[in-house]
Amino acid sequence: MQQTWNSDRRRTAIGRAVLSVPARQALADRQLTPDRTVLDYGCGRGDDVRALERLDCTIAGWDPYYRSDVRAEPSSVVLLTYVLNVIEDPAERRETLKRAWELAQTVLVVSARLTWEKSKVRGEAFGDGLLTSRQTFQHLYGASELRSYVEEVTGARVVSAAPGIVYAFKDDTARLGYLAQRIVPDAEWLASEDTASAITALVDYVERRGRPPRIDEMPRSTAELLAHLKPNELKRLVRDSADSDKVAAGAKHTTLNTLLYLAVELFNGRGPFSSLPSSVQLDVRAFFTSYKEACQRSDRLLLKLRDDTYIRGAMNASAIGKMTPTALYVHRRALDRMPTVLRLYEHCASIAAGRPQEWTVAKLKHQGRAVSWLDYPDFDKDPHPRIVSSYMVDLQSLETSHMSYAKSVNRPLLHRKHEFLAPDDPDVPRYVRLTDSELRAGLYTNPHLIGTENGWEAELIRCGRELRGHRLVRRSTD
């Protein structure tokens, strides 16, 4: 039965020139694919529907005001985009979510405006939200509140895709496939144009994955080019051509990735072996004596997250990131280079609260368990990038907080940029040269003063220096 919604709610439907944030996230996460049917339930003016149609999605949109003549049919994917915010009746809100869940055959994508947007919404208290001057209602959610609410109503294990966007999956296979894509993405294959290049692509895969692929893991073009070769002949070609050291390193990397995946899976709810993506099943068979052994090792890894001494030791031993008295700071380019237990730490936080779409540096606390994603959009261009926003999740309470520095006149900024990166990052030498010149100029003599824009500018003036790109020069005297 379709919902009859208050007609004033139509005023909340805005026109969009581009895809909404939730639709972009679902598209990036490969939840919206040409082989899946999509229903935008409460589609408003239908801008997402039209945009996704242009991207070859089989999509229908239903809305009680703008598209009431469309029948809401069960679909692989159901989008419930900023609908829950605008329903003032809690019982109707729950029924709407239940109806969307009933229509979803694979995954329900739920998005809502969050409490940190309160400054943008003006109105008077009404029920459990606000009634605006335009007679529209807004109930703003905490990130953990949205996740818990969707879990409660659907009874499903919910994954946070991004702040304010959660995925509720109909079965473990779909959920675990999504987790695998986030944590152990399928290896990219080299292009194959003839038999020789197909063999090169196969050898490259074996060196990076540490095991040969099954035929259904290959791109179709590669599989067709190798189809005339017998299995034993292929094995011999790989054995003769692959670098044994690279194969061993690939096997170690895949083993650690599999442990990471199984640990995150336990954090979010572990399913049976048969529900794992086929590529992960093959990794388990190749690198562990049994699924039981792999699970036991991953469980031990997850338990280590509770050990402060172990976590601090892993951070101190890591060659990746900047260590401070309270936390480890790591640039997103170096995140996958951290020790596995620290990658698990960050992944658990992202599954619980959603990793924001825009961020530059991850902050992992070793006093308590909390992860923050900090956005420095000009990290590569600005020698001392300014922070724009911070999104934090406490892993003990699962509470989240957000802070915007967009209007701040004295923002925190970064120094020693090279310390946030992996040592072999190509930008490190340039950043090191800048840091060395700043040290020689005495700019770090008063570290308590240089953490903000005003303090840093004052120290530059005191030392008679200014910055031109990533070069420190003497200040001109006009």
VENLIN-V563970 format. One record per pair of residues at least 4 apart in sequence whose C-alpha atoms are under 6 Angstrom apart, sorted by the first residue. I is the first residue (numbers start at 1). J is the second residue. D is the distance in whole Angstrom. If there is no record, write none. Layout:
# VENLIN-V563970
<<I:J:D> <I:J:D>>
This chain:
# VENLIN-V563970
<<9:136:6> <13:44:5> <16:47:6> <19:48:6> <26:31:5> <27:31:6> <27:32:5> <34:56:6> <34:57:5> <36:76:6> <37:58:5> <37:59:6> <37:75:5> <37:76:5> <38:59:4> <38:75:5> <38:76:6> <38:77:5> <38:78:6> <39:59:6> <39:60:5> <39:61:6> <39:75:6> <39:78:5> <40:61:5> <40:78:6> <40:79:5> <41:62:5> <41:79:6> <41:80:6> <42:62:6> <42:63:4> <43:61:5> <43:62:6> <43:63:5> <44:63:6> <48:52:6> <52:57:5> <53:57:5> <62:67:5> <62:70:6> <62:72:6> <63:67:5> <63:68:5> <64:68:5> <74:103:4> <74:104:6> <75:104:5> <75:105:6> <76:104:6> <76:105:5> <76:106:5> <77:104:6> <77:106:6> <77:107:5> <77:108:6> <78:104:5> <78:108:5> <79:109:5> <80:110:5> <81:111:5> <82:111:5> <82:112:5> <85:138:5> <85:139:5> <86:137:5> <86:138:5> <87:93:6> <88:137:6> <104:108:6> <106:169:6> <106:170:5> <107:168:6> <107:169:4> <107:170:6> <108:167:6> <108:168:5> <109:166:6> <109:167:5> <110:165:6> <110:166:5> <111:164:5> <111:165:4> <112:164:5> <113:140:6> <114:140:5> <114:141:5> <114:142:6> <115:140:5> <115:141:5> <115:142:6> <123:130:5> <123:131:5> <123:132:4> <124:130:5> <124:131:5> <125:129:6> <125:130:5> <126:130:5> <126:131:6> <129:138:6> <129:139:4> <130:137:6> <130:138:5> <131:135:6> <131:136:6> <131:137:5> <132:136:5> <141:146:6> <143:164:6> <145:149:6> <150:154:6> <151:155:5> <151:156:5> <151:158:6> <158:167:6> <158:168:5> <159:166:6> <159:167:5> <159:351:6> <160:166:4> <160:351:5> <160:352:6> <160:353:5> <160:354:4> <161:165:6> <161:166:5> <161:354:5> <162:354:4> <162:355:5> <162:356:5> <163:354:5> <163:356:6> <169:175:6> <172:176:6> <173:275:5> <177:277:6> <180:184:5> <181:185:4> <190:201:5> <192:197:5> <192:198:5> <192:222:6> <195:225:5> <198:222:5> <203:238:6> <203:242:6> <205:209:6> <206:210:5> <206:211:5> <206:212:5> <207:246:5> <207:247:4> <207:250:6> <208:250:5> <209:250:5> <209:251:6> <209:254:6> <210:247:5> <210:250:4> <210:251:4> <213:217:6> <218:223:6> <223:227:6> <237:241:6> <238:242:6> <246:250:6> <259:298:5> <260:344:6> <261:265:6> <262:298:6> <263:298:5> <263:299:6> <263:302:6> <265:269:6> <265:270:5> <266:270:5> <284:288:5> <295:299:6> <312:366:6> <313:317:6> <320:422:5> <321:329:5> <321:330:4> <321:419:6> <321:420:4> <321:421:6> <322:328:6> <322:329:5> <322:419:5> <322:420:5> <323:328:5> <326:365:6> <326:366:6> <326:367:6> <327:364:5> <327:365:4> <327:366:5> <328:363:6> <328:364:5> <329:362:6> <329:363:5> <330:361:5> <330:362:5> <330:420:5> <331:360:6> <331:361:4> <331:420:5> <331:421:6> <332:360:6> <332:361:6> <334:421:6> <334:422:5> <350:354:5> <350:355:5> <359:373:6> <359:374:5> <359:375:4> <360:374:6> <360:375:5> <360:376:6> <361:373:6> <361:374:5> <362:372:6> <362:373:5> <363:371:6> <363:372:5> <364:371:5> <365:369:6> <365:370:6> <369:395:5> <370:393:6> <370:394:4> <370:395:5> <371:392:6> <371:393:6> <372:391:5> <372:392:4> <373:390:6> <373:391:5> <374:389:6> <374:390:5> <375:387:6> <375:388:6> <375:389:5> <376:385:6> <376:386:6> <376:387:5> <378:382:5> <378:385:6> <379:385:5> <383:470:5> <384:413:6> <384:414:5> <384:415:6> <385:413:5> <385:414:6> <386:412:6> <386:413:4> <388:405:5> <388:406:5> <389:403:6> <389:404:4> <389:405:6> <390:402:6> <390:403:5> <391:401:6> <391:402:5> <392:400:5> <392:401:5> <393:399:6> <393:400:4> <394:398:5> <394:399:5> <410:452:6> <410:453:5> <410:454:6> <411:452:5> <411:453:6> <412:451:6> <412:452:4> <413:451:6> <413:452:6> <416:435:6> <418:428:5> <418:431:5> <438:443:6> <439:443:6> <439:444:6> <449:455:5> <450:455:5> <450:456:4> <460:465:5> <464:474:6> <464:475:5> <465:473:6> <465:474:4> <465:475:4> <466:472:6> <466:473:6> <466:475:5> <467:471:6> <467:472:5>>
